[in-house]
Amino acid sequence: MRNGSTLLADFILMAASKPLAALDGDPMAVEALLRDVFGIVIDEAIRKGTSASEKVCEWKEPEELKQLLDLELQSQGESQEQILERCRAVIHYSVKTGHPRFFNQLFSGLDPHALAGRIITESLNTSQYTYEIAPVFVLMEEEVLKKLRALVGWNAGDGVFCPGGSISNMYAMNLARYQRYPDCKQRGLRALPPLALFTSKECHYSISKGAAFLGLGTDSVRVVKADERGKMIPEDLERQISLAEAEGSVPFLVSATSGTTVLGAFDPLDALADVCQRHRLWLHVDAAWGGSVLLSRTHRHLLDGIQRADSVAWNPHKLLGAGLQCSALLLRDTSNLLKRCHGSQASYLFQQDKFYDVALDTGDKVVQCGRRVDCLKLWLMWKAQGGQGLEQRVDRAFALTRYLVEEIKAREGFELVMEPEFVNVCFWFVPPSLRGKKESPDYSQKLSQVAPVLKERMVKKGSMMIGYQPHGTRANFFRMVLANPTLVKADIDFLLCELESLGQDL
């Protein structure tokens, strides 16, 4: 009689010899399941999820939502019918970021060609580190990066797609440090003097997070003053550099912003580049939000001087609508700095005696090993729209911004924080009880309470989503982001009317 260990070994060998579909069941049943799932996606996420007549979200409190979704994982599997209901419930209770009234973030909309690229990417499930397992995407990524670099103004350079703009910014910080002190790759912080980097008070918070993550410490981040529009002041940058040097720190990087998160401001890149040139500092431009303006011949002047940067972060998943995540780090460097800084030459992956040109293997440029394909969705969308179509998308966002600004000026109870430079429109809704009372000592305090109340009401109603925040001494105000390429004037009219309706009793 054969013992249990032998029977188990035979079972494992038999299972391993079968096609995956045979283990999961009838291949026809697998195909039917996926067709049903795609049907649910089309119905719930695409058709309903992008319809102005449907809710943006179906708000539930956490405990109720846990029960509705039955999140606990069990030892026994469920029927396909139950799984399909799970899929439907997941979509139903999720926020529909493709909805024309989702104004909450710097991304919105659902481009069908980009979505097709994302579906293909997930279906192929490959990692973008070597040409042998991702030949199409290695070549495609370089072609897309080349196009983005050309828009910046570089004929040559390097780059890589990163998992988000925050990581792109951190890559730039690491590269700037390595270029200045290459021994730090081996010796770490022992090879470094106290370093200083400079950015404006309007920068993205990933700069301070990056300083902490890289071991520089948040104290190494010197905050430069910004003007009333949120632009970095070059004269104060000069002052901060001198101050850092006087305190014994070594300046190494300036991080400018093209399209700040709240006000949508563009730093004066040419003037900042002059400062960097005088002090031999790396200039990084965080254009995660504003980089797509480079596609517009009408508005690209906002980024004048960007070609003088050493590195640029650009997120096509934002204004272009390529879908999360799609973030490029672009470099002017042609000395293979990315690979020298991050490479570890893993012999099981990056063999030097391969049957093809190993220069095609990009995995040693990044700190990750496995890296998802983020170029296909942008490439496919660009192929469908063309550069002209994407330019029109950007220009249209600016035009709708202008429409919203004029409507705000014309309506009682609405007040602009400032004239927008980009497609961020910051404004207050002043409810009836506060109108004409600006001189009251508690006006600002009471006004600051309005936006949180309206946000709760709109989310629980499911009618729309728009972000708010305080800023300096300013009371909470709404930040409208006109990023969805399907937006029409009726959606903007709805926004203003809905705020009036939700706030009429305040």
C-alpha positions as CSV (number, residue, x, y, z in Angstrom):
1,M,0.0,0.0,0.0
2,R,1.3,3.5,-0.9
3,N,1.7,5.9,2.0
4,G,0.2,9.3,2.4
5,S,3.3,11.2,1.4
6,T,3.6,9.2,-1.9
7,L,-0.1,9.9,-2.7
8,L,0.3,13.6,-2.0
9,A,3.4,13.7,-4.2
10,D,1.5,11.9,-7.0
11,F,-1.4,14.4,-6.7
12,I,0.9,17.4,-6.9
13,L,2.7,16.0,-10.0
14,M,-0.7,15.3,-11.6
15,A,-2.0,18.7,-10.8
16,A,1.2,20.4,-12.1
17,S,0.9,18.6,-15.4
18,K,-2.6,19.9,-16.1
19,P,-3.4,23.2,-17.9
20,L,-4.5,25.9,-15.5
21,A,-7.9,26.1,-17.0
22,A,-8.5,22.4,-16.3
23,L,-7.7,23.1,-12.6
24,D,-10.1,26.0,-12.4
25,G,-12.9,24.1,-14.3
26,D,-14.2,24.1,-17.8
27,P,-12.4,26.6,-20.0
28,M,-15.7,27.6,-21.5
29,A,-16.9,28.3,-17.9
30,V,-13.8,30.5,-17.3
31,E,-14.5,32.4,-20.5
32,A,-18.2,32.8,-19.5
33,L,-17.2,34.1,-16.1
34,L,-14.9,36.8,-17.6
35,R,-17.6,37.8,-20.1
36,D,-20.1,38.2,-17.2
37,V,-17.5,40.2,-15.2
38,F,-16.8,42.5,-18.2
39,G,-20.6,42.9,-18.6
40,I,-20.9,44.1,-15.0
41,V,-17.9,46.5,-15.5
42,I,-19.5,48.0,-18.6
43,D,-22.9,48.3,-17.0
44,E,-21.9,49.5,-13.5
45,A,-18.5,51.2,-13.9
46,I,-18.7,52.6,-17.4
47,R,-22.3,53.1,-18.3
48,K,-23.6,54.1,-14.9
49,G,-20.3,55.3,-13.5
50,T,-20.0,58.0,-16.2
51,S,-23.6,59.0,-16.4
52,A,-24.6,62.4,-14.9
53,S,-28.0,60.9,-14.0
54,E,-26.4,58.4,-11.7
55,K,-24.8,59.0,-8.3
56,V,-21.1,59.7,-7.9
57,C,-21.0,57.5,-4.8
58,E,-23.2,55.4,-2.6
59,W,-22.0,56.5,0.8
60,K,-22.1,54.1,3.7
61,E,-20.5,54.2,7.2
62,P,-17.6,51.8,7.6
63,E,-19.3,49.2,9.7
64,E,-22.4,49.1,7.5
65,L,-20.1,48.8,4.4
66,K,-18.1,46.0,5.9
67,Q,-21.4,44.0,6.4
68,L,-22.7,44.8,3.0
69,L,-19.5,43.6,1.3
70,D,-19.0,40.6,3.6
71,L,-15.2,41.2,3.6
72,E,-14.1,38.3,5.8
73,L,-12.2,35.7,3.9
74,Q,-13.4,32.1,4.5
75,S,-11.8,28.6,4.0
76,Q,-14.4,27.5,1.5
77,G,-14.9,29.0,-2.0
78,E,-18.1,30.5,-3.3
79,S,-20.2,29.9,-6.4
80,Q,-19.6,31.9,-9.5
81,E,-23.0,33.6,-9.0
82,Q,-21.9,34.8,-5.6
83,I,-18.6,36.0,-7.1
84,L,-20.4,38.0,-9.8
85,E,-22.6,39.6,-7.1
86,R,-19.3,40.5,-5.2
87,C,-18.0,42.2,-8.4
88,R,-21.2,44.2,-8.8
89,A,-21.2,45.2,-5.1
90,V,-17.6,46.4,-5.2
91,I,-18.3,48.7,-8.1
92,H,-21.7,49.8,-6.7
93,Y,-20.2,51.0,-3.4
94,S,-17.0,52.5,-4.9
95,V,-16.6,56.2,-5.8
96,K,-17.0,56.7,-9.6
97,T,-14.0,58.8,-10.5
98,G,-15.0,58.8,-14.1
99,H,-18.3,60.5,-13.3
100,P,-18.7,64.0,-14.8
101,R,-19.4,65.4,-11.3
102,F,-16.3,64.0,-9.6
103,F,-14.3,67.1,-9.1
104,N,-12.5,65.9,-6.0
105,Q,-9.0,65.1,-7.2
106,L,-6.5,66.1,-9.9
107,F,-7.7,63.2,-12.0
108,S,-11.1,62.4,-13.4
109,G,-12.8,60.9,-16.4
110,L,-12.6,57.5,-18.1
111,D,-10.8,57.5,-21.5
112,P,-11.9,54.4,-23.3
113,H,-8.6,53.8,-25.2
114,A,-6.6,54.3,-22.0
115,L,-9.0,51.8,-20.3
116,A,-8.4,49.3,-23.1
117,G,-4.7,49.6,-22.5
118,R,-5.1,49.0,-18.8
119,I,-7.2,45.9,-19.5
120,I,-4.6,44.5,-21.8
121,T,-1.9,45.4,-19.3
122,E,-3.6,43.4,-16.6
123,S,-4.4,40.5,-18.8
124,L,-0.7,40.1,-19.9
125,N,0.5,40.5,-16.3
126,T,4.2,41.1,-17.1
127,S,6.9,43.0,-15.4
128,Q,8.8,45.7,-17.2
129,Y,12.4,44.8,-16.3
130,T,13.8,42.9,-19.3
131,Y,13.3,42.8,-23.0
132,E,12.9,39.0,-23.0
133,I,9.7,39.1,-21.0
134,A,8.3,42.5,-22.0
135,P,9.7,43.1,-25.5
136,V,6.7,45.2,-26.7
137,F,6.6,47.3,-23.6
138,V,10.3,48.0,-23.3
139,L,10.3,49.5,-26.8
140,M,7.0,51.2,-26.2
141,E,8.1,52.8,-23.0
142,E,11.2,54.3,-24.6
143,E,9.2,55.7,-27.5
144,V,6.6,57.3,-25.1
145,L,9.4,58.8,-22.9
146,K,11.2,60.1,-26.0
147,K,8.0,61.9,-27.0
148,L,7.5,63.4,-23.5
149,R,11.2,64.5,-23.4
150,A,10.8,66.2,-26.8
151,L,7.8,68.2,-25.4
152,V,10.0,69.3,-22.6
153,G,12.6,70.5,-25.1
154,W,15.2,67.8,-25.0
155,N,16.6,65.9,-28.0
156,A,18.2,63.2,-25.8
157,G,18.0,62.0,-22.3
158,D,16.6,59.2,-20.1
159,G,13.6,58.4,-18.0
160,V,11.4,55.8,-16.6
161,F,7.7,55.3,-15.6
162,C,7.3,55.4,-11.8
163,P,4.5,54.4,-9.5
164,G,3.2,57.9,-9.0
165,G,4.4,61.5,-8.9
166,S,5.6,61.2,-5.3
167,I,8.1,58.4,-6.3
168,S,9.1,60.4,-9.4
169,N,10.1,63.3,-7.1
170,M,12.0,61.0,-4.8
171,Y,13.9,59.5,-7.7
172,A,15.0,63.0,-8.7
173,M,16.2,63.7,-5.2
174,N,18.1,60.5,-5.1
175,L,19.7,61.1,-8.5
176,A,20.7,64.6,-7.6
177,R,22.4,63.4,-4.4
178,Y,24.1,60.5,-6.2
179,Q,25.4,62.8,-8.9
180,R,27.0,65.0,-6.3
181,Y,28.2,62.3,-4.0
182,P,28.4,58.9,-5.8
183,D,30.0,57.3,-2.8
184,C,26.7,57.5,-0.9
185,K,25.5,54.5,-2.9
186,Q,27.9,52.2,-1.1
187,R,28.8,54.2,2.1
188,G,25.3,55.7,2.7
189,L,24.9,58.7,4.9
190,R,28.5,58.4,6.1
191,A,29.6,59.7,2.7
192,L,27.6,62.9,3.0
193,P,27.9,66.3,4.6
194,P,24.7,67.9,5.9
195,L,22.7,68.5,2.7
196,A,20.1,71.1,1.9
197,L,17.4,71.1,-0.7
198,F,15.0,74.0,-1.6
199,T,11.4,74.1,-2.5
200,S,8.5,76.5,-2.1
201,K,5.9,76.4,0.7
202,E,3.4,75.5,-2.1
203,C,5.3,72.3,-3.1
204,H,3.8,68.8,-2.9
205,Y,4.2,67.1,0.4
206,S,6.2,64.3,-1.3
207,I,9.3,66.5,-1.1
208,S,9.5,66.4,2.7
209,K,8.4,62.7,2.7
210,G,11.2,62.0,0.2
211,A,13.7,63.8,2.4
212,A,12.7,61.6,5.3
213,F,12.6,58.4,3.2
214,L,16.1,59.0,1.8
215,G,17.6,59.7,5.2
216,L,18.2,63.3,4.6
217,G,15.7,64.3,7.2
218,T,12.9,66.8,6.9
219,D,15.2,69.5,8.4
220,S,17.2,69.4,5.2
221,V,14.2,70.8,3.3
222,R,14.5,74.6,3.2
223,V,11.2,76.2,2.5
224,V,11.3,79.2,0.1
225,K,8.7,81.9,0.2
226,A,6.0,82.1,-2.4
227,D,4.2,85.2,-3.6
228,E,0.4,85.8,-3.3
229,R,-0.3,83.6,-6.3
230,G,1.7,80.7,-4.9
231,K,4.9,81.1,-7.1
232,M,8.3,80.5,-5.6
233,I,10.2,83.8,-5.1
234,P,13.7,83.5,-6.7
235,E,15.2,86.2,-4.5
236,D,14.2,84.3,-1.4
237,L,15.7,81.2,-2.9
238,E,19.0,83.0,-3.1
239,R,18.6,84.1,0.5
240,Q,17.8,80.6,1.6
241,I,20.8,79.1,-0.2
242,S,23.2,81.7,1.5
243,L,21.6,80.9,4.8
244,A,22.0,77.2,4.4
245,E,25.7,77.6,3.4
246,A,26.3,79.9,6.4
247,E,24.9,77.2,8.7
248,G,27.2,74.6,7.3
249,S,24.9,72.7,4.9
250,V,25.7,71.9,1.3
251,P,22.9,72.9,-1.2
252,F,22.3,70.2,-3.9
253,L,18.8,70.5,-5.3
254,V,16.0,72.9,-6.0
255,S,12.5,71.5,-6.6
256,A,10.3,73.8,-8.5
257,T,6.6,73.2,-9.1
258,S,4.6,73.6,-12.4
259,G,1.0,73.4,-11.3
260,T,0.8,73.5,-7.5
261,T,-1.8,71.2,-5.9
262,V,-4.2,73.8,-4.5
263,L,-3.7,77.1,-6.3
264,G,-2.4,75.7,-9.6
265,A,0.6,78.0,-9.7
266,F,3.6,77.7,-12.0
267,D,7.0,78.6,-10.5
268,P,9.2,81.0,-12.7
269,L,11.4,78.3,-14.1
270,D,13.8,80.5,-16.1
271,A,14.6,82.7,-13.0
272,L,15.0,79.6,-10.8
273,A,17.3,78.0,-13.5
274,D,19.5,81.1,-13.3
275,V,19.9,80.6,-9.6
276,C,20.6,76.9,-10.0
277,Q,23.2,77.6,-12.7
278,R,25.0,80.2,-10.5
279,H,25.2,77.7,-7.6
280,R,25.6,74.5,-9.6
281,L,22.4,73.0,-8.2
282,W,20.2,70.3,-9.7
283,L,16.9,71.7,-10.9
284,H,14.0,69.4,-10.6
285,V,10.5,70.4,-11.9
286,D,7.5,68.7,-10.3
287,A,5.2,69.0,-13.2
288,A,3.1,66.1,-12.2
289,W,0.0,68.2,-12.5
290,G,0.9,70.9,-14.9
291,G,3.2,69.0,-17.3
292,S,0.4,68.2,-19.8
293,V,0.1,72.0,-20.6
294,L,3.2,71.4,-22.7
295,L,0.9,69.9,-25.3
296,S,-0.9,73.2,-25.8
297,R,0.7,75.8,-28.1
298,T,-1.6,78.4,-26.5
299,H,-0.7,77.7,-22.8
300,R,2.8,76.0,-22.8
301,H,4.3,79.4,-22.0
302,L,3.4,78.7,-18.4
303,L,6.3,76.3,-18.3
304,D,8.9,78.5,-20.1
305,G,12.3,77.5,-19.0
306,I,11.5,73.8,-18.3
307,Q,14.0,72.7,-20.9
308,R,16.7,74.0,-18.5
309,A,15.7,71.5,-15.8
310,D,17.8,68.4,-15.0
311,S,14.7,66.3,-14.3
312,V,10.9,66.6,-14.7
313,A,8.1,64.6,-13.1
314,W,4.9,64.4,-15.3
315,N,1.7,62.5,-14.6
316,P,-0.3,61.9,-17.7
317,H,-2.9,60.2,-15.5
318,K,-4.0,63.6,-14.3
319,L,-5.0,66.3,-16.9
320,L,-4.6,63.9,-19.9
321,G,-6.8,61.3,-18.3
322,A,-4.6,58.3,-19.0
323,G,-5.7,56.5,-15.9
324,L,-4.0,55.6,-12.7
325,Q,-1.1,55.2,-12.5
326,C,0.9,56.9,-15.3
327,S,3.8,58.9,-14.0
328,A,7.0,59.7,-15.9
329,L,10.3,60.8,-14.6
330,L,12.2,62.5,-17.4
331,L,16.0,63.2,-17.3
332,R,18.2,65.5,-19.4
333,D,21.1,63.2,-18.5
334,T,22.7,61.0,-21.1
335,S,25.4,59.4,-19.0
336,N,23.2,56.5,-17.8
337,L,22.8,58.1,-14.4
338,L,19.7,56.2,-13.6
339,K,21.4,52.8,-13.9
340,R,24.6,53.9,-12.2
341,C,22.6,55.2,-9.2
342,H,20.1,52.3,-8.9
343,G,21.7,49.3,-10.6
344,S,22.7,46.2,-8.6
345,Q,23.4,43.8,-11.5
346,A,21.4,40.9,-10.3
347,S,23.0,38.0,-12.2
348,Y,19.8,35.9,-12.4
349,L,18.0,38.7,-14.2
350,F,20.5,40.9,-16.0
351,Q,22.9,38.3,-17.5
352,Q,25.4,40.0,-19.7
353,D,25.7,37.1,-22.2
354,K,22.1,37.2,-23.4
355,F,21.2,36.5,-27.1
356,Y,20.0,40.1,-27.5
357,D,21.3,43.6,-26.8
358,V,21.2,43.8,-22.9
359,A,21.1,47.6,-23.1
360,L,17.4,47.0,-23.7
361,D,16.9,45.7,-20.2
362,T,15.7,48.6,-18.1
363,G,15.2,46.9,-14.7
364,D,18.5,48.2,-13.2
365,K,17.4,51.8,-13.7
366,V,14.8,51.5,-10.9
367,V,14.7,50.7,-7.3
368,Q,11.9,48.2,-7.8
369,C,12.3,44.7,-9.2
370,G,8.8,44.0,-10.5
371,R,7.4,47.0,-12.3
372,R,4.0,47.2,-13.9
373,V,3.5,48.4,-17.4
374,D,2.3,52.0,-17.3
375,C,3.1,53.1,-20.9
376,L,0.4,51.2,-22.9
377,K,-2.6,53.1,-21.7
378,L,-0.9,56.4,-22.6
379,W,0.4,55.1,-25.9
380,L,-3.0,53.7,-27.0
381,M,-4.8,56.9,-26.0
382,W,-2.2,59.0,-27.9
383,K,-2.5,56.8,-31.0
384,A,-6.3,57.3,-30.9
385,Q,-6.4,61.0,-30.1
386,G,-3.2,62.1,-31.7
387,G,-1.2,65.0,-30.3
388,Q,-3.8,67.4,-31.7
389,G,-6.6,65.7,-29.9
390,L,-4.7,65.8,-26.6
391,E,-3.9,69.5,-27.2
392,Q,-7.6,70.2,-27.7
393,R,-8.3,68.3,-24.4
394,V,-6.0,70.6,-22.6
395,D,-7.2,73.8,-24.3
396,R,-10.8,72.8,-23.6
397,A,-10.1,72.5,-19.9
398,F,-8.8,76.0,-19.9
399,A,-11.9,77.2,-21.7
400,L,-14.2,75.6,-19.2
401,T,-12.2,77.1,-16.4
402,R,-12.8,80.5,-17.9
403,Y,-16.6,79.7,-18.1
404,L,-16.7,78.7,-14.4
405,V,-14.8,81.9,-13.3
406,E,-17.3,84.1,-15.1
407,E,-20.2,82.2,-13.6
408,I,-18.8,82.6,-10.1
409,K,-18.4,86.3,-10.6
410,A,-22.0,86.6,-11.8
411,R,-23.6,84.7,-9.0
412,E,-24.5,86.0,-5.6
413,G,-22.9,84.0,-2.8
414,F,-19.8,83.0,-4.7
415,E,-16.4,84.6,-4.3
416,L,-13.1,83.7,-6.0
417,V,-10.1,83.2,-3.9
418,M,-8.0,84.5,-6.8
419,E,-8.0,84.5,-10.6
420,P,-6.8,81.0,-11.7
421,E,-3.7,80.5,-13.7
422,F,-4.4,76.9,-14.5
423,V,-7.6,74.7,-14.2
424,N,-7.8,74.9,-10.4
425,V,-10.6,77.2,-9.5
426,C,-10.6,78.2,-5.8
427,F,-13.7,79.8,-4.4
428,W,-15.9,80.3,-1.4
429,F,-19.6,79.6,-1.2
430,V,-21.0,82.3,1.2
431,P,-24.3,81.1,2.5
432,P,-27.2,83.5,3.0
433,S,-26.6,84.0,6.7
434,L,-23.0,85.3,6.1
435,R,-23.6,87.6,3.1
436,G,-22.7,91.2,3.8
437,K,-21.0,90.3,7.1
438,K,-17.4,90.3,6.1
439,E,-16.5,92.8,8.8
440,S,-17.8,90.6,11.6
441,P,-15.1,89.3,13.9
442,D,-16.2,85.7,13.6
443,Y,-16.9,85.8,9.8
444,S,-13.8,83.8,8.8
445,Q,-14.4,81.2,11.5
446,K,-18.0,80.7,10.4
447,L,-17.1,80.7,6.7
448,S,-14.6,78.0,7.4
449,Q,-17.4,75.7,8.7
450,V,-19.4,76.0,5.5
451,A,-17.3,73.8,3.1
452,P,-17.1,70.8,5.5
453,V,-20.9,70.8,6.0
454,L,-21.6,71.0,2.2
455,K,-19.0,68.3,1.5
456,E,-20.8,65.9,3.9
457,R,-24.2,66.7,2.4
458,M,-23.1,66.3,-1.2
459,V,-21.3,63.0,-0.5
460,K,-24.1,61.5,1.4
461,K,-26.5,62.5,-1.3
462,G,-24.1,61.2,-3.9
463,S,-24.7,64.2,-6.2
464,M,-21.0,65.3,-6.6
465,M,-17.6,65.4,-5.0
466,I,-15.4,68.5,-4.7
467,G,-12.4,69.1,-2.4
468,Y,-11.9,71.9,0.1
469,Q,-9.0,73.1,2.3
470,P,-7.8,76.1,4.3
471,H,-4.8,77.9,2.9
472,G,-2.6,80.1,5.1
473,T,-4.9,82.5,6.9
474,R,-7.7,81.9,4.4
475,A,-10.9,80.1,5.6
476,N,-11.8,76.7,4.0
477,F,-12.6,77.1,0.4
478,F,-13.5,74.8,-2.5
479,R,-11.0,73.8,-5.1
480,M,-12.7,72.9,-8.4
481,V,-10.6,70.9,-10.7
482,L,-11.6,70.8,-14.4
483,A,-9.8,67.7,-15.5
484,N,-12.5,65.4,-16.8
485,P,-12.4,65.5,-20.6
486,T,-16.1,64.9,-20.9
487,L,-17.1,67.9,-18.8
488,V,-19.7,70.3,-20.4
489,K,-21.0,73.6,-19.2
490,A,-24.1,71.9,-17.8
491,D,-21.9,70.1,-15.3
492,I,-20.5,73.4,-14.2
493,D,-23.9,74.9,-13.9
494,F,-25.0,71.9,-11.8
495,L,-22.0,72.4,-9.5
496,L,-23.0,76.0,-8.7
497,C,-26.7,75.2,-8.4
498,E,-26.1,72.2,-6.2
499,L,-24.0,74.2,-3.8
500,E,-26.8,76.8,-3.6
501,S,-29.3,74.1,-2.9
502,L,-27.3,72.3,-0.3
503,G,-26.3,75.5,1.5
504,Q,-29.5,77.5,1.4
505,D,-30.2,76.9,5.1
506,L,-26.8,77.8,6.3
